[in-house]
Amino acid sequence: MTDRSAKAQYDYLKLEGKTAIVTGSTSGIGEATAIMFADLGANVTVCGRNEENVKKVTDNIISRGGKAIGVKCDVSKLEDIRNTIAKTVEAFGDIDILVNNAAAFGGGRRFDKMTYEEWDRVLKVNLTGSFMFTNEVLPYMTKKLSGKIVMVSSGAAFGYDFSDPHYAASKAGMIGLAKELSQELLKYRININAVGVGLTDTAAAHFADRSWEDETSLLGWWRVGLPEDQAATIVFLSSAAADYITGQVLCPNGGAWM
């Protein structure tokens, strides 16, 4: 990279020295996002429920020359959220970016097989967890009149997954929360957007007897999405390049829907 292109990258994205918390960043889209942030000069807090995986991703980032800490965190628990935020501020001094990516998946359950306990489990992580984490970081952002928040939603929110109604409802709720909060947070110059991810090649997407080849053939694009495809959109929305974008939903989906 030339000095000129490096300066342009810095000027356009302005991620150097920013601090980002990426929930659910021990695999898949979250891991790719955490790595991309760090590669672009941001400080990153890696968090997830599996302590061993948290350490693995954190160590990988540091080995690449990035700055990161790892914190074990279950986003359905308020005490874990507050602990993650406290350790982030202790390590890096502030919080500039929050990516609500941690997710509970439904496993292919239809409405007639749904239990109240299963409904609560998915909603508590995906929607309530995103609400609580957002609420807890906002004081850091409102104080300095600056911040970026990204809700990682799904095509299921738009009806592109004919199972898991609890998952679809939680992901639609994340979009609604982003849109409503975007208006409330305008006066604080905080951008909040959502990403409606399409079919992506992650471990969580491989379940039961799902036919990857059949589903890929339904895409408009020539291949299934990669975690890095989604990460690129998340990082863009978290950067200075997206300063004039708020309350929107971007859908990296290979043309699966418009």
C-alpha positions in Angstrom: 0.0 0.0 0.0 1.4 3.4 -0.9 1.4 6.3 1.5 -1.2 8.0 -0.7 -3.7 5.1 -0.6 -3.0 4.6 3.1 -3.8 8.2 3.8 -7.0 8.0 1.7 -8.1 4.9 3.6 -7.6 6.8 6.9 -9.4 9.9 5.6 -12.4 8.1 4.2 -13.0 5.5 6.9 -11.4 7.1 10.0 -11.4 3.8 11.9 -7.8 4.2 13.2 -7.9 4.4 17.0 -11.7 3.9 17.2 -12.9 1.3 19.7 -15.5 -1.3 18.6 -17.4 -3.9 20.5 -18.5 -6.8 18.3 -20.9 -9.2 20.1 -20.8 -12.8 19.1 -17.4 -12.4 17.5 -16.0 -15.8 18.1 -17.0 -17.2 14.7 -18.7 -16.5 11.4 -19.7 -12.9 10.6 -18.8 -11.6 14.0 -15.3 -13.0 13.8 -14.7 -11.6 10.3 -16.0 -8.2 11.4 -13.7 -8.1 14.4 -10.7 -9.0 12.3 -11.6 -6.4 9.6 -12.0 -3.7 12.2 -8.6 -4.5 13.7 -6.9 -4.7 10.3 -8.2 -1.2 9.6 -6.7 0.2 12.9 -9.6 0.0 15.3 -9.3 -1.3 18.9 -11.6 -4.3 19.2 -13.4 -6.1 22.0 -14.1 -9.7 21.1 -16.9 -11.2 23.1 -18.8 -14.4 23.2 -20.1 -17.1 25.5 -17.2 -19.6 24.9 -14.1 -18.4 26.7 -11.7 -20.6 24.7 -13.1 -19.2 21.4 -12.9 -15.7 22.6 -9.2 -16.2 23.4 -8.5 -17.8 20.0 -10.0 -14.9 18.0 -8.4 -12.3 20.2 -5.0 -14.0 19.9 -5.4 -14.2 16.1 -6.1 -10.4 15.9 -3.1 -9.6 18.1 -0.8 -11.9 16.0 -1.9 -9.9 12.9 -0.7 -6.7 14.5 -4.1 -5.6 15.7 -5.3 -4.3 19.1 -7.9 -6.4 20.9 -9.1 -7.7 24.2 -11.4 -10.7 24.8 -14.3 -10.8 27.2 -16.6 -13.7 28.0 -20.1 -12.4 27.5 -23.7 -13.7 27.3 -25.7 -10.8 25.9 -28.9 -12.1 27.6 -27.3 -11.2 30.9 -27.1 -7.6 31.9 -24.2 -8.1 34.3 -22.1 -9.6 31.4 -22.9 -6.7 29.2 -21.8 -4.2 31.9 -18.7 -6.1 32.6 -17.8 -6.1 28.8 -18.3 -2.4 28.6 -16.3 -1.7 31.7 -13.4 -3.8 30.5 -13.5 -2.1 27.1 -13.3 1.4 28.6 -10.6 0.2 31.0 -8.5 -1.1 28.1 -9.2 1.6 25.4 -10.7 4.6 27.2 -14.0 4.9 25.3 -16.5 3.2 23.0 -17.1 4.4 19.5 -18.8 1.5 17.7 -21.2 -1.3 18.8 -22.1 -4.2 16.5 -25.0 -6.2 17.8 -24.2 -9.5 16.1 -24.7 -12.2 18.8 -27.5 -14.5 17.8 -29.5 -17.4 19.0 -30.8 -19.6 16.2 -34.1 -21.5 15.9 -32.9 -24.7 14.3 -35.7 -25.0 11.8 -38.7 -25.0 14.2 -42.1 -24.0 12.7 -44.9 -22.2 14.5 -46.9 -25.3 15.3 -43.8 -26.8 17.1 -42.9 -23.7 19.0 -42.8 -23.6 22.8 -43.0 -20.5 25.0 -39.6 -21.3 26.4 -38.0 -21.6 22.9 -39.6 -18.2 21.9 -38.2 -16.5 25.0 -34.7 -18.0 24.5 -34.3 -16.6 21.0 -35.9 -13.2 21.7 -33.9 -12.7 24.8 -30.6 -13.0 23.0 -31.4 -11.4 19.6 -33.7 -8.6 20.5 -33.5 -8.0 24.2 -29.7 -8.5 24.2 -29.3 -5.9 21.4 -31.6 -3.5 23.3 -29.7 -3.9 26.6 -26.2 -3.6 25.0 -27.3 -0.5 23.0 -28.8 1.1 26.1 -25.6 0.5 28.1 -23.2 2.0 25.5 -25.3 5.0 24.7 -24.0 7.2 27.6 -20.5 7.0 26.1 -21.8 8.1 22.7 -24.3 10.7 23.7 -21.7 12.4 25.9 -19.3 13.1 23.0 -22.1 13.5 20.3 -20.7 10.6 18.2 -21.1 6.9 17.7 -22.0 4.1 15.3 -24.3 1.2 16.1 -25.1 -1.7 13.7 -27.8 -4.3 14.2 -27.0 -7.5 12.4 -30.4 -8.7 11.2 -31.4 -11.2 8.6 -33.4 -11.9 5.5 -35.7 -13.9 7.8 -37.0 -10.5 8.9 -38.4 -9.9 5.4 -40.0 -13.4 5.1 -37.2 -15.1 3.3 -37.0 -18.1 5.7 -40.1 -20.2 6.0 -39.4 -21.6 9.5 -38.2 -20.2 12.8 -40.8 -17.6 13.4 -39.2 -16.6 16.7 -35.9 -16.0 14.9 -37.7 -14.0 12.2 -39.6 -11.9 14.7 -36.4 -11.1 16.7 -34.5 -10.0 13.6 -37.5 -7.9 12.4 -37.5 -6.4 15.9 -33.9 -5.4 15.6 -34.7 -3.5 12.4 -37.6 -1.7 14.0 -35.4 -0.8 17.0 -32.7 0.6 14.7 -35.2 2.7 12.8 -36.9 4.1 15.8 -33.7 4.8 17.7 -32.2 6.5 14.6 -34.7 9.3 15.1 -34.2 9.6 18.8 -30.5 9.7 18.4 -30.3 12.3 15.6 -29.6 15.1 18.1 -26.6 13.2 19.5 -25.2 12.5 16.0 -25.3 8.8 16.5 -25.8 6.6 13.5 -27.7 3.4 13.9 -28.4 1.1 11.0 -29.2 -2.6 10.3 -27.7 -5.2 8.0 -30.2 -7.7 6.6 -27.7 -10.5 5.9 -28.5 -13.0 3.1 -27.4 -16.6 3.0 -23.9 -16.8 4.4 -21.5 -19.7 4.6 -21.1 -20.0 8.4 -21.2 -23.0 10.7 -24.5 -21.7 12.2 -26.1 -21.9 8.7 -25.3 -25.6 8.3 -28.0 -27.6 10.2 -30.2 -30.6 9.7 -30.4 -31.9 6.1 -30.1 -28.4 4.5 -29.0 -28.6 0.9 -26.4 -25.9 0.4 -26.3 -26.5 -3.4 -30.0 -26.2 -3.8 -30.2 -23.0 -1.8 -27.2 -21.4 -3.5 -28.9 -22.0 -6.9 -31.8 -19.7 -5.8 -29.4 -16.7 -5.4 -29.1 -14.1 -8.0 -25.3 -14.0 -7.6 -22.9 -16.8 -8.6 -21.9 -17.9 -5.1 -23.1 -18.0 -1.5 -22.1 -15.2 0.7 -19.0 -15.2 2.9 -18.6 -13.8 6.4 -16.3 -11.2 4.9 -19.1 -10.0 2.6 -21.3 -9.2 5.6 -18.3 -7.8 7.6 -17.5 -5.3 4.8 -21.0 -3.9 5.0 -20.9 -3.7 8.8 -17.5 -2.0 8.8 -18.6 0.5 6.2 -21.7 1.5 8.2 -19.4 1.9 11.3 -17.0 4.2 9.4 -16.9 7.9 8.6 -17.8 6.9 5.0 -21.3 6.3 6.3 -21.7 9.5 8.4 -24.8 10.5 6.4 -26.5 7.2 6.7 -28.8 6.4 9.6 -32.1 4.4 10.1 -31.4 2.3 7.0 -31.1 -1.4 6.2 -28.4 -2.7 3.8 -28.9 -6.2 2.5 -25.7 -8.0 1.2 -27.5 -11.0 -0.3 -26.2 -11.7 -3.8 -29.5 -10.5 -5.4 -31.6 -13.0 -3.5 -34.2 -10.2 -2.9 -34.5 -6.5 -3.7 
